């Protein structure tokens, strides 16, 4: 290990020895990432420890008398029985401050770009708990004066972390008091003291440019608020058919090749969240490499700045230590809660929770716990619940509003949605966006199955849609979904006996459903007009399809044959409206309306003659 790594290990050793005269324990058993230590008097459950001569990072997960089970977040190759285990006196925590946005971390907040400079392409053992850069200088603007009374969540300074994100330094939840000392505006490092607080007992405490928070403990807020705003994504199948709420939860299950990662990329790029936290949890190395290479090149369409200026990436690939994979989603959601507390709306993309659950299963097996369904531990449902329940739209301690929206991809083996991770995830999310292999193979993207997906946010968001889009948009959505469900039943008949046996009214349902699927639900991420669609255009598209259906349906009921009621050129024109009508000029919909009206007026004139 190089000098930099040795210095970090020495610093952690000093920190460990400062916590008191707790004697170091000894390694007694090693089973992959699971280590048993003996002589652990004074250790605590969930305490972070340093294992062995290389000071590997670990966490105590159970204690029995003077024996403890520890999960190690680094490779244990070369670790020997009898080596020391040293406590640190604190839980696995994150350093929360400027330098998070735009960074790429591993599962326990170690910056991968910095690690590459220290140890090359692989994380060397014992590199220590390095985090955001302590030597970086940040321009700080103080927001308080001497004599001010500060409470938990009060903003005492701001830092322009990127051109898009103002970092608001907040009083930690456990601190309050009167300001007795304030630094001047200027450039400071993370460890510099910029404000001193004196509490009611006369104890003075320092406020710096960061705070620490244990990853497994939800950050406090004043109260949860009801979800009344949608997360606008620009993806028609989501915004209109299966909307997501800001502060809500969604599952994105799908087998291999169904487009989970691509869908999450679209959501990360186009959703109206202020900050994106992308967790690559146990995915293949080549997939994560693509993410890490592509994200820094993506431009934020709203600001014209690089997307990384409002993004945090957490990469824990399938060949990284399995215990760190288990911690990665807690790392991501803790960061999200931190920015939520500043008053931002944050969206988390977890890809994928199935790999996280597999890490739980592996560790559980090494602990020799009694397995439940398909070998997963019996506490899988509660762990999933703990993760998804940290989402929410809240009033923060500072009095502002913020939200964390969680979108978790699920990778069921063989696309089997009845397996335990998918089934249990379904219990804790309000939107279920089922990706369909047949749609993906037919090049229908996003490959979200419009028959088996659902959103529980329709009722919560209906007033918002009526007030901000159109009064009838919710009823239009219901009507289109009803047509799709009817078409599904009719296609079962068609597959048996052919379409010719159906009455014209039912054949029309099939034709209109094709327009809904190809002209509305299918979206081209590579087309400049179709990759993102504003809500008003989405509504006008639906209204145009509905007008076509009503006019054609009336013609069929009045005895005009389907061959005349359906004009191929007109129907094709409706399908192509998503490309032909620009997002910033919607006047083309009025022309489409006139074309539909005039065609059926002319059709009736011909038949009346």
Secondary structure, DSSP 4 states (H G I P E B T S, - for coil): --HHHHHHHHHHHHHHHTT-SPPPEEEEEEETTEEEEE--TT--TTEEEEETTTTEEEEEEEEETTEEEEEESS--TT--TT-EEEEEEEESEEEEETT-TT-EE-TTS-BHHHHHHHHTTSPPTT-----S-TT--EEEEE---TT-EE-TT-EEEEEE-SSS-EEEEE--TT--EEEEEEPPSEEE-TT---EEEE-TTS-EEEE-SEEEEETTSPPP-SEEE---SB---S-HIIIIIS--BTT-EEEEE--TTS-HHHHHHHHHHHS--SEEEEEEES--HHHHHHHHHHHTT-B-TTTSSBGGGGEEEEEE-TTS-HHHHHHHHHHHHHHHHHHHHTT-EEEEEEETHHHHHHHHHHHHHHTTPPB-GGG-BTTHHHHHHHHHTT-EEEE-TTS-EEEEEEEEEE--GGG-TTSHHHHHHHHH-SEE--B-HHHHHTT-SS-B-TTT-EETTHHHHHHHHHHHT-TTHHHHHHHHHHHHHHHHHHHHHHHHH-GGGS-HHHHHHHHHHHHIIIIII---TTSTTTSS--HHHHHHHHHHHHHHHHHHHHHHHTT--HHHHS-HHHHHHHHTHHHHS-TT-TTHHHHHHHHHHHHHHHHHHHHH-
